[in-house]
């Protein structure tokens, strides 16, 4: 199971593991970012991150090391979940596929998270309980993280979305699409319930894309994020529940997300 170990100044240890998932019918690689010195894992937060293969390119272990070394964030365990070849089928919204059938394995991905990944983490790293659990992701992985957290609110405290694919819709633009009724994540929030303990971090880049379907001068990714915030506030969320970060020079790329990650980590697990 253990395919390697990388150590960064003895503060963060990165262990690569492989889980053979029956639900996804594939081997899932995870990178576990572990604090080197800690008295009790039971007091540590857990952060799951979709598209974990991109964390290596940032590199995420250096971001964690710098923040922990300077005592800016609490010690925490982060699990980077590598995507598979069928990423666009496994990520999405579990309750419904999109307008061309993508995301049809999102329900199985949910089962993988709860029935295979979390038990594996507890057994492998000797953790029975966490201080709290959160989920984050980039682009379509951000949508997936939001979908998992929203539908399993009793399991999580926070969600981080970086350039999330909130355009995910059940109708094509030329088939009677309507912003109010056809964006699948927005629809779930509108039909769901207020969970006062949940907190949401949403990052967008002003250069994420150029598409502007309603011709209002605002790119779709920003429109979709702001509309999601409207839906959350309509449910009862306040500014204390939501942190919206717009990067004027931000693009839909790994460098932008790497630049935003420290703000996310300090927001969620910062030391006062």
LOROTI-488636 format. One record per residue (C-alpha): residue number from 0; residue in one letter; x, y, z. Coordinates in steps of 0.05 Angstrom, whole numbers, plus 5000, padded with zeros to 4 digits. Example, Ala and Ser with C-alpha at 12.3 -4.5 7.8 and 13.67 -1.06 7.14 Angstrom:
BEGIN
rec i->0, aa->A, X->5246, Y->4910, Z->5156
rec i->1, aa->S, X->5273, Y->4979, Z->5143
//
This chain:
BEGIN
rec i->0, aa->X, X->5000, Y->5000, Z->5000
rec i->1, aa->X, X->5055, Y->5049, Z->5018
rec i->2, aa->X, X->5089, Y->5072, Z->4954
rec i->3, aa->X, X->5133, Y->5127, Z->4980
rec i->4, aa->X, X->5147, Y->5179, Z->5033
rec i->5, aa->X, X->5171, Y->5250, Z->5026
rec i->6, aa->X, X->5192, Y->5292, Z->5085
rec i->7, aa->X, X->5197, Y->5368, Z->5087
rec i->8, aa->X, X->5241, Y->5392, Z->5144
rec i->9, aa->X, X->5208, Y->5341, Z->5191
rec i->10, aa->X, X->5145, Y->5382, Z->5197
rec i->11, aa->X, X->5101, Y->5353, Z->5142
rec i->12, aa->X, X->5105, Y->5281, Z->5119
rec i->13, aa->X, X->5072, Y->5261, Z->5054
rec i->14, aa->X, X->5052, Y->5188, Z->5046
rec i->15, aa->X, X->5025, Y->5160, Z->4981
rec i->16, aa->X, X->4974, Y->5105, Z->4988
rec i->17, aa->X, X->4930, Y->5065, Z->4940
rec i->18, aa->X, X->4858, Y->5045, Z->4955
rec i->19, aa->X, X->4827, Y->4992, Z->4911
rec i->20, aa->X, X->4756, Y->5018, Z->4906
rec i->21, aa->X, X->4700, Y->4969, Z->4892
rec i->22, aa->X, X->4652, Y->5026, Z->4879
rec i->23, aa->X, X->4695, Y->5062, Z->4828
rec i->24, aa->X, X->4725, Y->4998, Z->4801
rec i->25, aa->X, X->4794, Y->5028, Z->4800
rec i->26, aa->X, X->4855, Y->5039, Z->4843
rec i->27, aa->X, X->4851, Y->5108, Z->4876
rec i->28, aa->X, X->4916, Y->5142, Z->4894
rec i->29, aa->X, X->4916, Y->5188, Z->4954
rec i->30, aa->X, X->4970, Y->5233, Z->4982
rec i->31, aa->X, X->4966, Y->5241, Z->5058
rec i->32, aa->X, X->4997, Y->5305, Z->5085
rec i->33, aa->X, X->5011, Y->5290, Z->5158
rec i->34, aa->X, X->5039, Y->5333, Z->5214
rec i->35, aa->X, X->5105, Y->5303, Z->5237
rec i->36, aa->X, X->5096, Y->5319, Z->5310
rec i->37, aa->X, X->5029, Y->5316, Z->5345
rec i->38, aa->X, X->5007, Y->5288, Z->5411
rec i->39, aa->X, X->4938, Y->5264, Z->5392
rec i->40, aa->X, X->4907, Y->5257, Z->5322
rec i->41, aa->X, X->4839, Y->5259, Z->5355
rec i->42, aa->X, X->4847, Y->5335, Z->5361
rec i->43, aa->X, X->4866, Y->5346, Z->5289
rec i->44, aa->X, X->4822, Y->5370, Z->5232
rec i->45, aa->X, X->4815, Y->5331, Z->5168
rec i->46, aa->X, X->4813, Y->5364, Z->5099
rec i->47, aa->X, X->4796, Y->5322, Z->5038
rec i->48, aa->X, X->4817, Y->5352, Z->4971
rec i->49, aa->X, X->4793, Y->5331, Z->4902
rec i->50, aa->X, X->4843, Y->5331, Z->4844
rec i->51, aa->X, X->4898, Y->5314, Z->4893
rec i->52, aa->X, X->4946, Y->5301, Z->4835
rec i->53, aa->X, X->4948, Y->5377, Z->4825
rec i->54, aa->X, X->4971, Y->5390, Z->4896
rec i->55, aa->X, X->5039, Y->5361, Z->4879
rec i->56, aa->X, X->5049, Y->5414, Z->4825
rec i->57, aa->X, X->5037, Y->5473, Z->4874
rec i->58, aa->X, X->5072, Y->5443, Z->4916
rec i->59, aa->X, X->5021, Y->5436, Z->4972
rec i->60, aa->X, X->5068, Y->5407, Z->5023
rec i->61, aa->X, X->5110, Y->5471, Z->5021
rec i->62, aa->X, X->5047, Y->5514, Z->5031
rec i->63, aa->X, X->5027, Y->5473, Z->5091
rec i->64, aa->X, X->5098, Y->5473, Z->5119
rec i->65, aa->X, X->5105, Y->5548, Z->5114
rec i->66, aa->X, X->5038, Y->5562, Z->5148
rec i->67, aa->X, X->5051, Y->5512, Z->5204
rec i->68, aa->X, X->5123, Y->5532, Z->5213
rec i->69, aa->X, X->5102, Y->5604, Z->5224
rec i->70, aa->X, X->5046, Y->5582, Z->5269
rec i->71, aa->X, X->4993, Y->5613, Z->5224
rec i->72, aa->X, X->4949, Y->5551, Z->5221
rec i->73, aa->X, X->4933, Y->5492, Z->5266
rec i->74, aa->X, X->4962, Y->5425, Z->5253
rec i->75, aa->X, X->4917, Y->5385, Z->5207
rec i->76, aa->X, X->4914, Y->5323, Z->5163
rec i->77, aa->X, X->4901, Y->5335, Z->5089
rec i->78, aa->X, X->4884, Y->5280, Z->5039
rec i->79, aa->X, X->4894, Y->5294, Z->4965
rec i->80, aa->X, X->4849, Y->5247, Z->4925
rec i->81, aa->X, X->4876, Y->5236, Z->4855
rec i->82, aa->X, X->4824, Y->5236, Z->4801
rec i->83, aa->X, X->4815, Y->5179, Z->4752
rec i->84, aa->X, X->4806, Y->5174, Z->4677
rec i->85, aa->X, X->4731, Y->5182, Z->4686
rec i->86, aa->X, X->4737, Y->5246, Z->4727
rec i->87, aa->X, X->4679, Y->5280, Z->4690
rec i->88, aa->X, X->4634, Y->5221, Z->4708
rec i->89, aa->X, X->4655, Y->5215, Z->4781
rec i->90, aa->X, X->4653, Y->5289, Z->4796
rec i->91, aa->X, X->4587, Y->5327, Z->4791
rec i->92, aa->X, X->4522, Y->5326, Z->4829
rec i->93, aa->X, X->4500, Y->5258, Z->4856
rec i->94, aa->X, X->4426, Y->5272, Z->4852
rec i->95, aa->X, X->4426, Y->5286, Z->4777
rec i->96, aa->X, X->4470, Y->5281, Z->4716
rec i->97, aa->X, X->4481, Y->5343, Z->4674
rec i->98, aa->X, X->4447, Y->5357, Z->4608
rec i->99, aa->X, X->4490, Y->5308, Z->4569
rec i->100, aa->X, X->4495, Y->5254, Z->4622
rec i->101, aa->X, X->4560, Y->5273, Z->4655
rec i->102, aa->X, X->4568, Y->5260, Z->4729
rec i->103, aa->X, X->4533, Y->5193, Z->4725
rec i->104, aa->X, X->4583, Y->5161, Z->4774
rec i->105, aa->X, X->4580, Y->5217, Z->4825
rec i->106, aa->X, X->4536, Y->5175, Z->4870
rec i->107, aa->X, X->4589, Y->5120, Z->4869
rec i->108, aa->X, X->4642, Y->5172, Z->4886
rec i->109, aa->X, X->4601, Y->5192, Z->4947
rec i->110, aa->X, X->4600, Y->5119, Z->4968
rec i->111, aa->X, X->4675, Y->5115, Z->4958
rec i->112, aa->X, X->4685, Y->5175, Z->5004
rec i->113, aa->X, X->4643, Y->5149, Z->5061
rec i->114, aa->X, X->4648, Y->5074, Z->5056
rec i->115, aa->X, X->4719, Y->5065, Z->5032
rec i->116, aa->X, X->4762, Y->5128, Z->5039
rec i->117, aa->X, X->4743, Y->5152, Z->5110
rec i->118, aa->X, X->4748, Y->5081, Z->5140
rec i->119, aa->X, X->4815, Y->5073, Z->5105
rec i->120, aa->X, X->4841, Y->5138, Z->5134
rec i->121, aa->X, X->4819, Y->5120, Z->5204
rec i->122, aa->X, X->4850, Y->5050, Z->5201
rec i->123, aa->X, X->4914, Y->5069, Z->5165
rec i->124, aa->X, X->4932, Y->5130, Z->5207
rec i->125, aa->X, X->4902, Y->5106, Z->5273
rec i->126, aa->X, X->4849, Y->5160, Z->5276
rec i->127, aa->X, X->4781, Y->5146, Z->5306
rec i->128, aa->X, X->4754, Y->5217, Z->5311
rec i->129, aa->X, X->4772, Y->5284, Z->5280
rec i->130, aa->X, X->4763, Y->5353, Z->5309
rec i->131, aa->X, X->4724, Y->5368, Z->5245
rec i->132, aa->X, X->4722, Y->5347, Z->5172
rec i->133, aa->X, X->4722, Y->5391, Z->5110
rec i->134, aa->X, X->4725, Y->5382, Z->5035
rec i->135, aa->X, X->4756, Y->5425, Z->4979
rec i->136, aa->X, X->4767, Y->5421, Z->4905
rec i->137, aa->X, X->4785, Y->5457, Z->4841
rec i->138, aa->X, X->4740, Y->5470, Z->4781
rec i->139, aa->X, X->4695, Y->5409, Z->4773
rec i->140, aa->X, X->4728, Y->5381, Z->4836
rec i->141, aa->X, X->4702, Y->5442, Z->4872
rec i->142, aa->X, X->4631, Y->5428, Z->4850
rec i->143, aa->X, X->4639, Y->5356, Z->4873
rec i->144, aa->X, X->4665, Y->5378, Z->4941
rec i->145, aa->X, X->4606, Y->5425, Z->4950
rec i->146, aa->X, X->4557, Y->5371, Z->4929
rec i->147, aa->X, X->4585, Y->5321, Z->4979
rec i->148, aa->X, X->4587, Y->5371, Z->5036
rec i->149, aa->X, X->4517, Y->5400, Z->5023
rec i->150, aa->X, X->4486, Y->5331, Z->5021
rec i->151, aa->X, X->4524, Y->5305, Z->5081
rec i->152, aa->X, X->4524, Y->5367, Z->5125
rec i->153, aa->X, X->4527, Y->5327, Z->5190
rec i->154, aa->X, X->4595, Y->5301, Z->5169
rec i->155, aa->X, X->4629, Y->5367, Z->5152
rec i->156, aa->X, X->4642, Y->5438, Z->5176
rec i->157, aa->X, X->4672, Y->5473, Z->5116
rec i->158, aa->X, X->4678, Y->5469, Z->5041
rec i->159, aa->X, X->4729, Y->5503, Z->4996
rec i->160, aa->X, X->4714, Y->5517, Z->4923
rec i->161, aa->X, X->4767, Y->5543, Z->4875
rec i->162, aa->X, X->4740, Y->5566, Z->4807
rec i->163, aa->X, X->4683, Y->5517, Z->4818
rec i->164, aa->X, X->4642, Y->5491, Z->4758
rec i->165, aa->X, X->4577, Y->5520, Z->4784
rec i->166, aa->X, X->4551, Y->5524, Z->4713
rec i->167, aa->X, X->4535, Y->5449, Z->4718
rec i->168, aa->X, X->4465, Y->5448, Z->4689
rec i->169, aa->X, X->4408, Y->5401, Z->4669
rec i->170, aa->X, X->4390, Y->5436, Z->4604
rec i->171, aa->X, X->4432, Y->5460, Z->4545
rec i->172, aa->X, X->4431, Y->5535, Z->4532
rec i->173, aa->X, X->4392, Y->5524, Z->4467
rec i->174, aa->X, X->4341, Y->5478, Z->4500
rec i->175, aa->X, X->4303, Y->5527, Z->4544
rec i->176, aa->X, X->4357, Y->5535, Z->4597
rec i->177, aa->X, X->4340, Y->5582, Z->4655
rec i->178, aa->X, X->4390, Y->5607, Z->4707
rec i->179, aa->X, X->4337, Y->5602, Z->4762
rec i->180, aa->X, X->4317, Y->5530, Z->4752
rec i->181, aa->X, X->4371, Y->5493, Z->4714
rec i->182, aa->X, X->4438, Y->5501, Z->4751
rec i->183, aa->X, X->4441, Y->5437, Z->4791
rec i->184, aa->X, X->4480, Y->5460, Z->4852
rec i->185, aa->X, X->4439, Y->5523, Z->4860
rec i->186, aa->X, X->4376, Y->5481, Z->4854
rec i->187, aa->X, X->4399, Y->5435, Z->4910
rec i->188, aa->X, X->4411, Y->5493, Z->4956
rec i->189, aa->X, X->4343, Y->5524, Z->4940
rec i->190, aa->X, X->4309, Y->5458, Z->4956
rec i->191, aa->X, X->4352, Y->5441, Z->5016
rec i->192, aa->X, X->4358, Y->5463, Z->5088
rec i->193, aa->X, X->4399, Y->5513, Z->5127
rec i->194, aa->X, X->4458, Y->5482, Z->5165
rec i->195, aa->X, X->4483, Y->5537, Z->5211
rec i->196, aa->X, X->4550, Y->5504, Z->5225
rec i->197, aa->X, X->4572, Y->5499, Z->5152
rec i->198, aa->X, X->4621, Y->5551, Z->5124
rec i->199, aa->X, X->4636, Y->5564, Z->5051
rec i->200, aa->X, X->4700, Y->5590, Z->5018
rec i->201, aa->X, X->4690, Y->5608, Z->4945
rec i->202, aa->X, X->4748, Y->5633, Z->4901
rec i->203, aa->X, X->4740, Y->5661, Z->4831
rec i->204, aa->X, X->4789, Y->5691, Z->4783
rec i->205, aa->X, X->4770, Y->5751, Z->4740
rec i->206, aa->X, X->4807, Y->5715, Z->4683
rec i->207, aa->X, X->4775, Y->5647, Z->4696
rec i->208, aa->X, X->4741, Y->5649, Z->4628
rec i->209, aa->X, X->4711, Y->5696, Z->4577
rec i->210, aa->X, X->4641, Y->5666, Z->4571
rec i->211, aa->X, X->4583, Y->5714, Z->4588
rec i->212, aa->X, X->4518, Y->5678, Z->4571
rec i->213, aa->X, X->4472, Y->5734, Z->4595
rec i->214, aa->X, X->4515, Y->5790, Z->4566
rec i->215, aa->X, X->4517, Y->5829, Z->4631
rec i->216, aa->X, X->4591, Y->5844, Z->4627
rec i->217, aa->X, X->4608, Y->5793, Z->4682
rec i->218, aa->X, X->4639, Y->5726, Z->4664
rec i->219, aa->X, X->4596, Y->5665, Z->4679
rec i->220, aa->X, X->4641, Y->5636, Z->4733
rec i->221, aa->X, X->4633, Y->5699, Z->4775
rec i->222, aa->X, X->4559, Y->5704, Z->4761
rec i->223, aa->X, X->4549, Y->5632, Z->4782
rec i->224, aa->X, X->4589, Y->5641, Z->4846
rec i->225, aa->X, X->4552, Y->5704, Z->4866
rec i->226, aa->X, X->4485, Y->5671, Z->4851
rec i->227, aa->X, X->4505, Y->5612, Z->4895
rec i->228, aa->X, X->4519, Y->5661, Z->4951
rec i->229, aa->X, X->4449, Y->5691, Z->4940
rec i->230, aa->X, X->4419, Y->5621, Z->4947
rec i->231, aa->X, X->4459, Y->5607, Z->5010
rec i->232, aa->X, X->4438, Y->5673, Z->5042
rec i->233, aa->X, X->4365, Y->5660, Z->5023
rec i->234, aa->X, X->4372, Y->5596, Z->5065
rec i->235, aa->X, X->4398, Y->5635, Z->5125
rec i->236, aa->X, X->4473, Y->5641, Z->5115
rec i->237, aa->X, X->4506, Y->5707, Z->5133
rec i->238, aa->X, X->4573, Y->5738, Z->5115
rec i->239, aa->X, X->4601, Y->5700, Z->5175
rec i->240, aa->X, X->4586, Y->5635, Z->5138
rec i->241, aa->X, X->4616, Y->5655, Z->5071
rec i->242, aa->X, X->4684, Y->5679, Z->5048
rec i->243, aa->X, X->4685, Y->5701, Z->4976
rec i->244, aa->X, X->4754, Y->5714, Z->4945
rec i->245, aa->X, X->4759, Y->5747, Z->4876
rec i->246, aa->X, X->4829, Y->5749, Z->4848
rec i->247, aa->X, X->4833, Y->5803, Z->4794
rec i->248, aa->X, X->4892, Y->5768, Z->4761
rec i->249, aa->X, X->4866, Y->5698, Z->4775
rec i->250, aa->X, X->4860, Y->5647, Z->4720
rec i->251, aa->X, X->4831, Y->5578, Z->4715
rec i->252, aa->X, X->4897, Y->5545, Z->4732
rec i->253, aa->X, X->4940, Y->5512, Z->4785
rec i->254, aa->X, X->4982, Y->5574, Z->4798
rec i->255, aa->X, X->4920, Y->5615, Z->4816
rec i->256, aa->X, X->4893, Y->5561, Z->4862
rec i->257, aa->X, X->4961, Y->5554, Z->4896
rec i->258, aa->X, X->4961, Y->5629, Z->4909
rec i->259, aa->X, X->4891, Y->5625, Z->4939
rec i->260, aa->X, X->4903, Y->5563, Z->4983
rec i->261, aa->X, X->4940, Y->5600, Z->5040
rec i->262, aa->X, X->4881, Y->5647, Z->5048
rec i->263, aa->X, X->4834, Y->5587, Z->5050
rec i->264, aa->X, X->4875, Y->5551, Z->5101
rec i->265, aa->X, X->4883, Y->5612, Z->5146
rec i->266, aa->X, X->4808, Y->5626, Z->5140
rec i->267, aa->X, X->4790, Y->5555, Z->5160
rec i->268, aa->X, X->4845, Y->5535, Z->5209
rec i->269, aa->X, X->4881, Y->5599, Z->5227
rec i->270, aa->X, X->4909, Y->5612, Z->5296
rec i->271, aa->X, X->4884, Y->5676, Z->5328
//
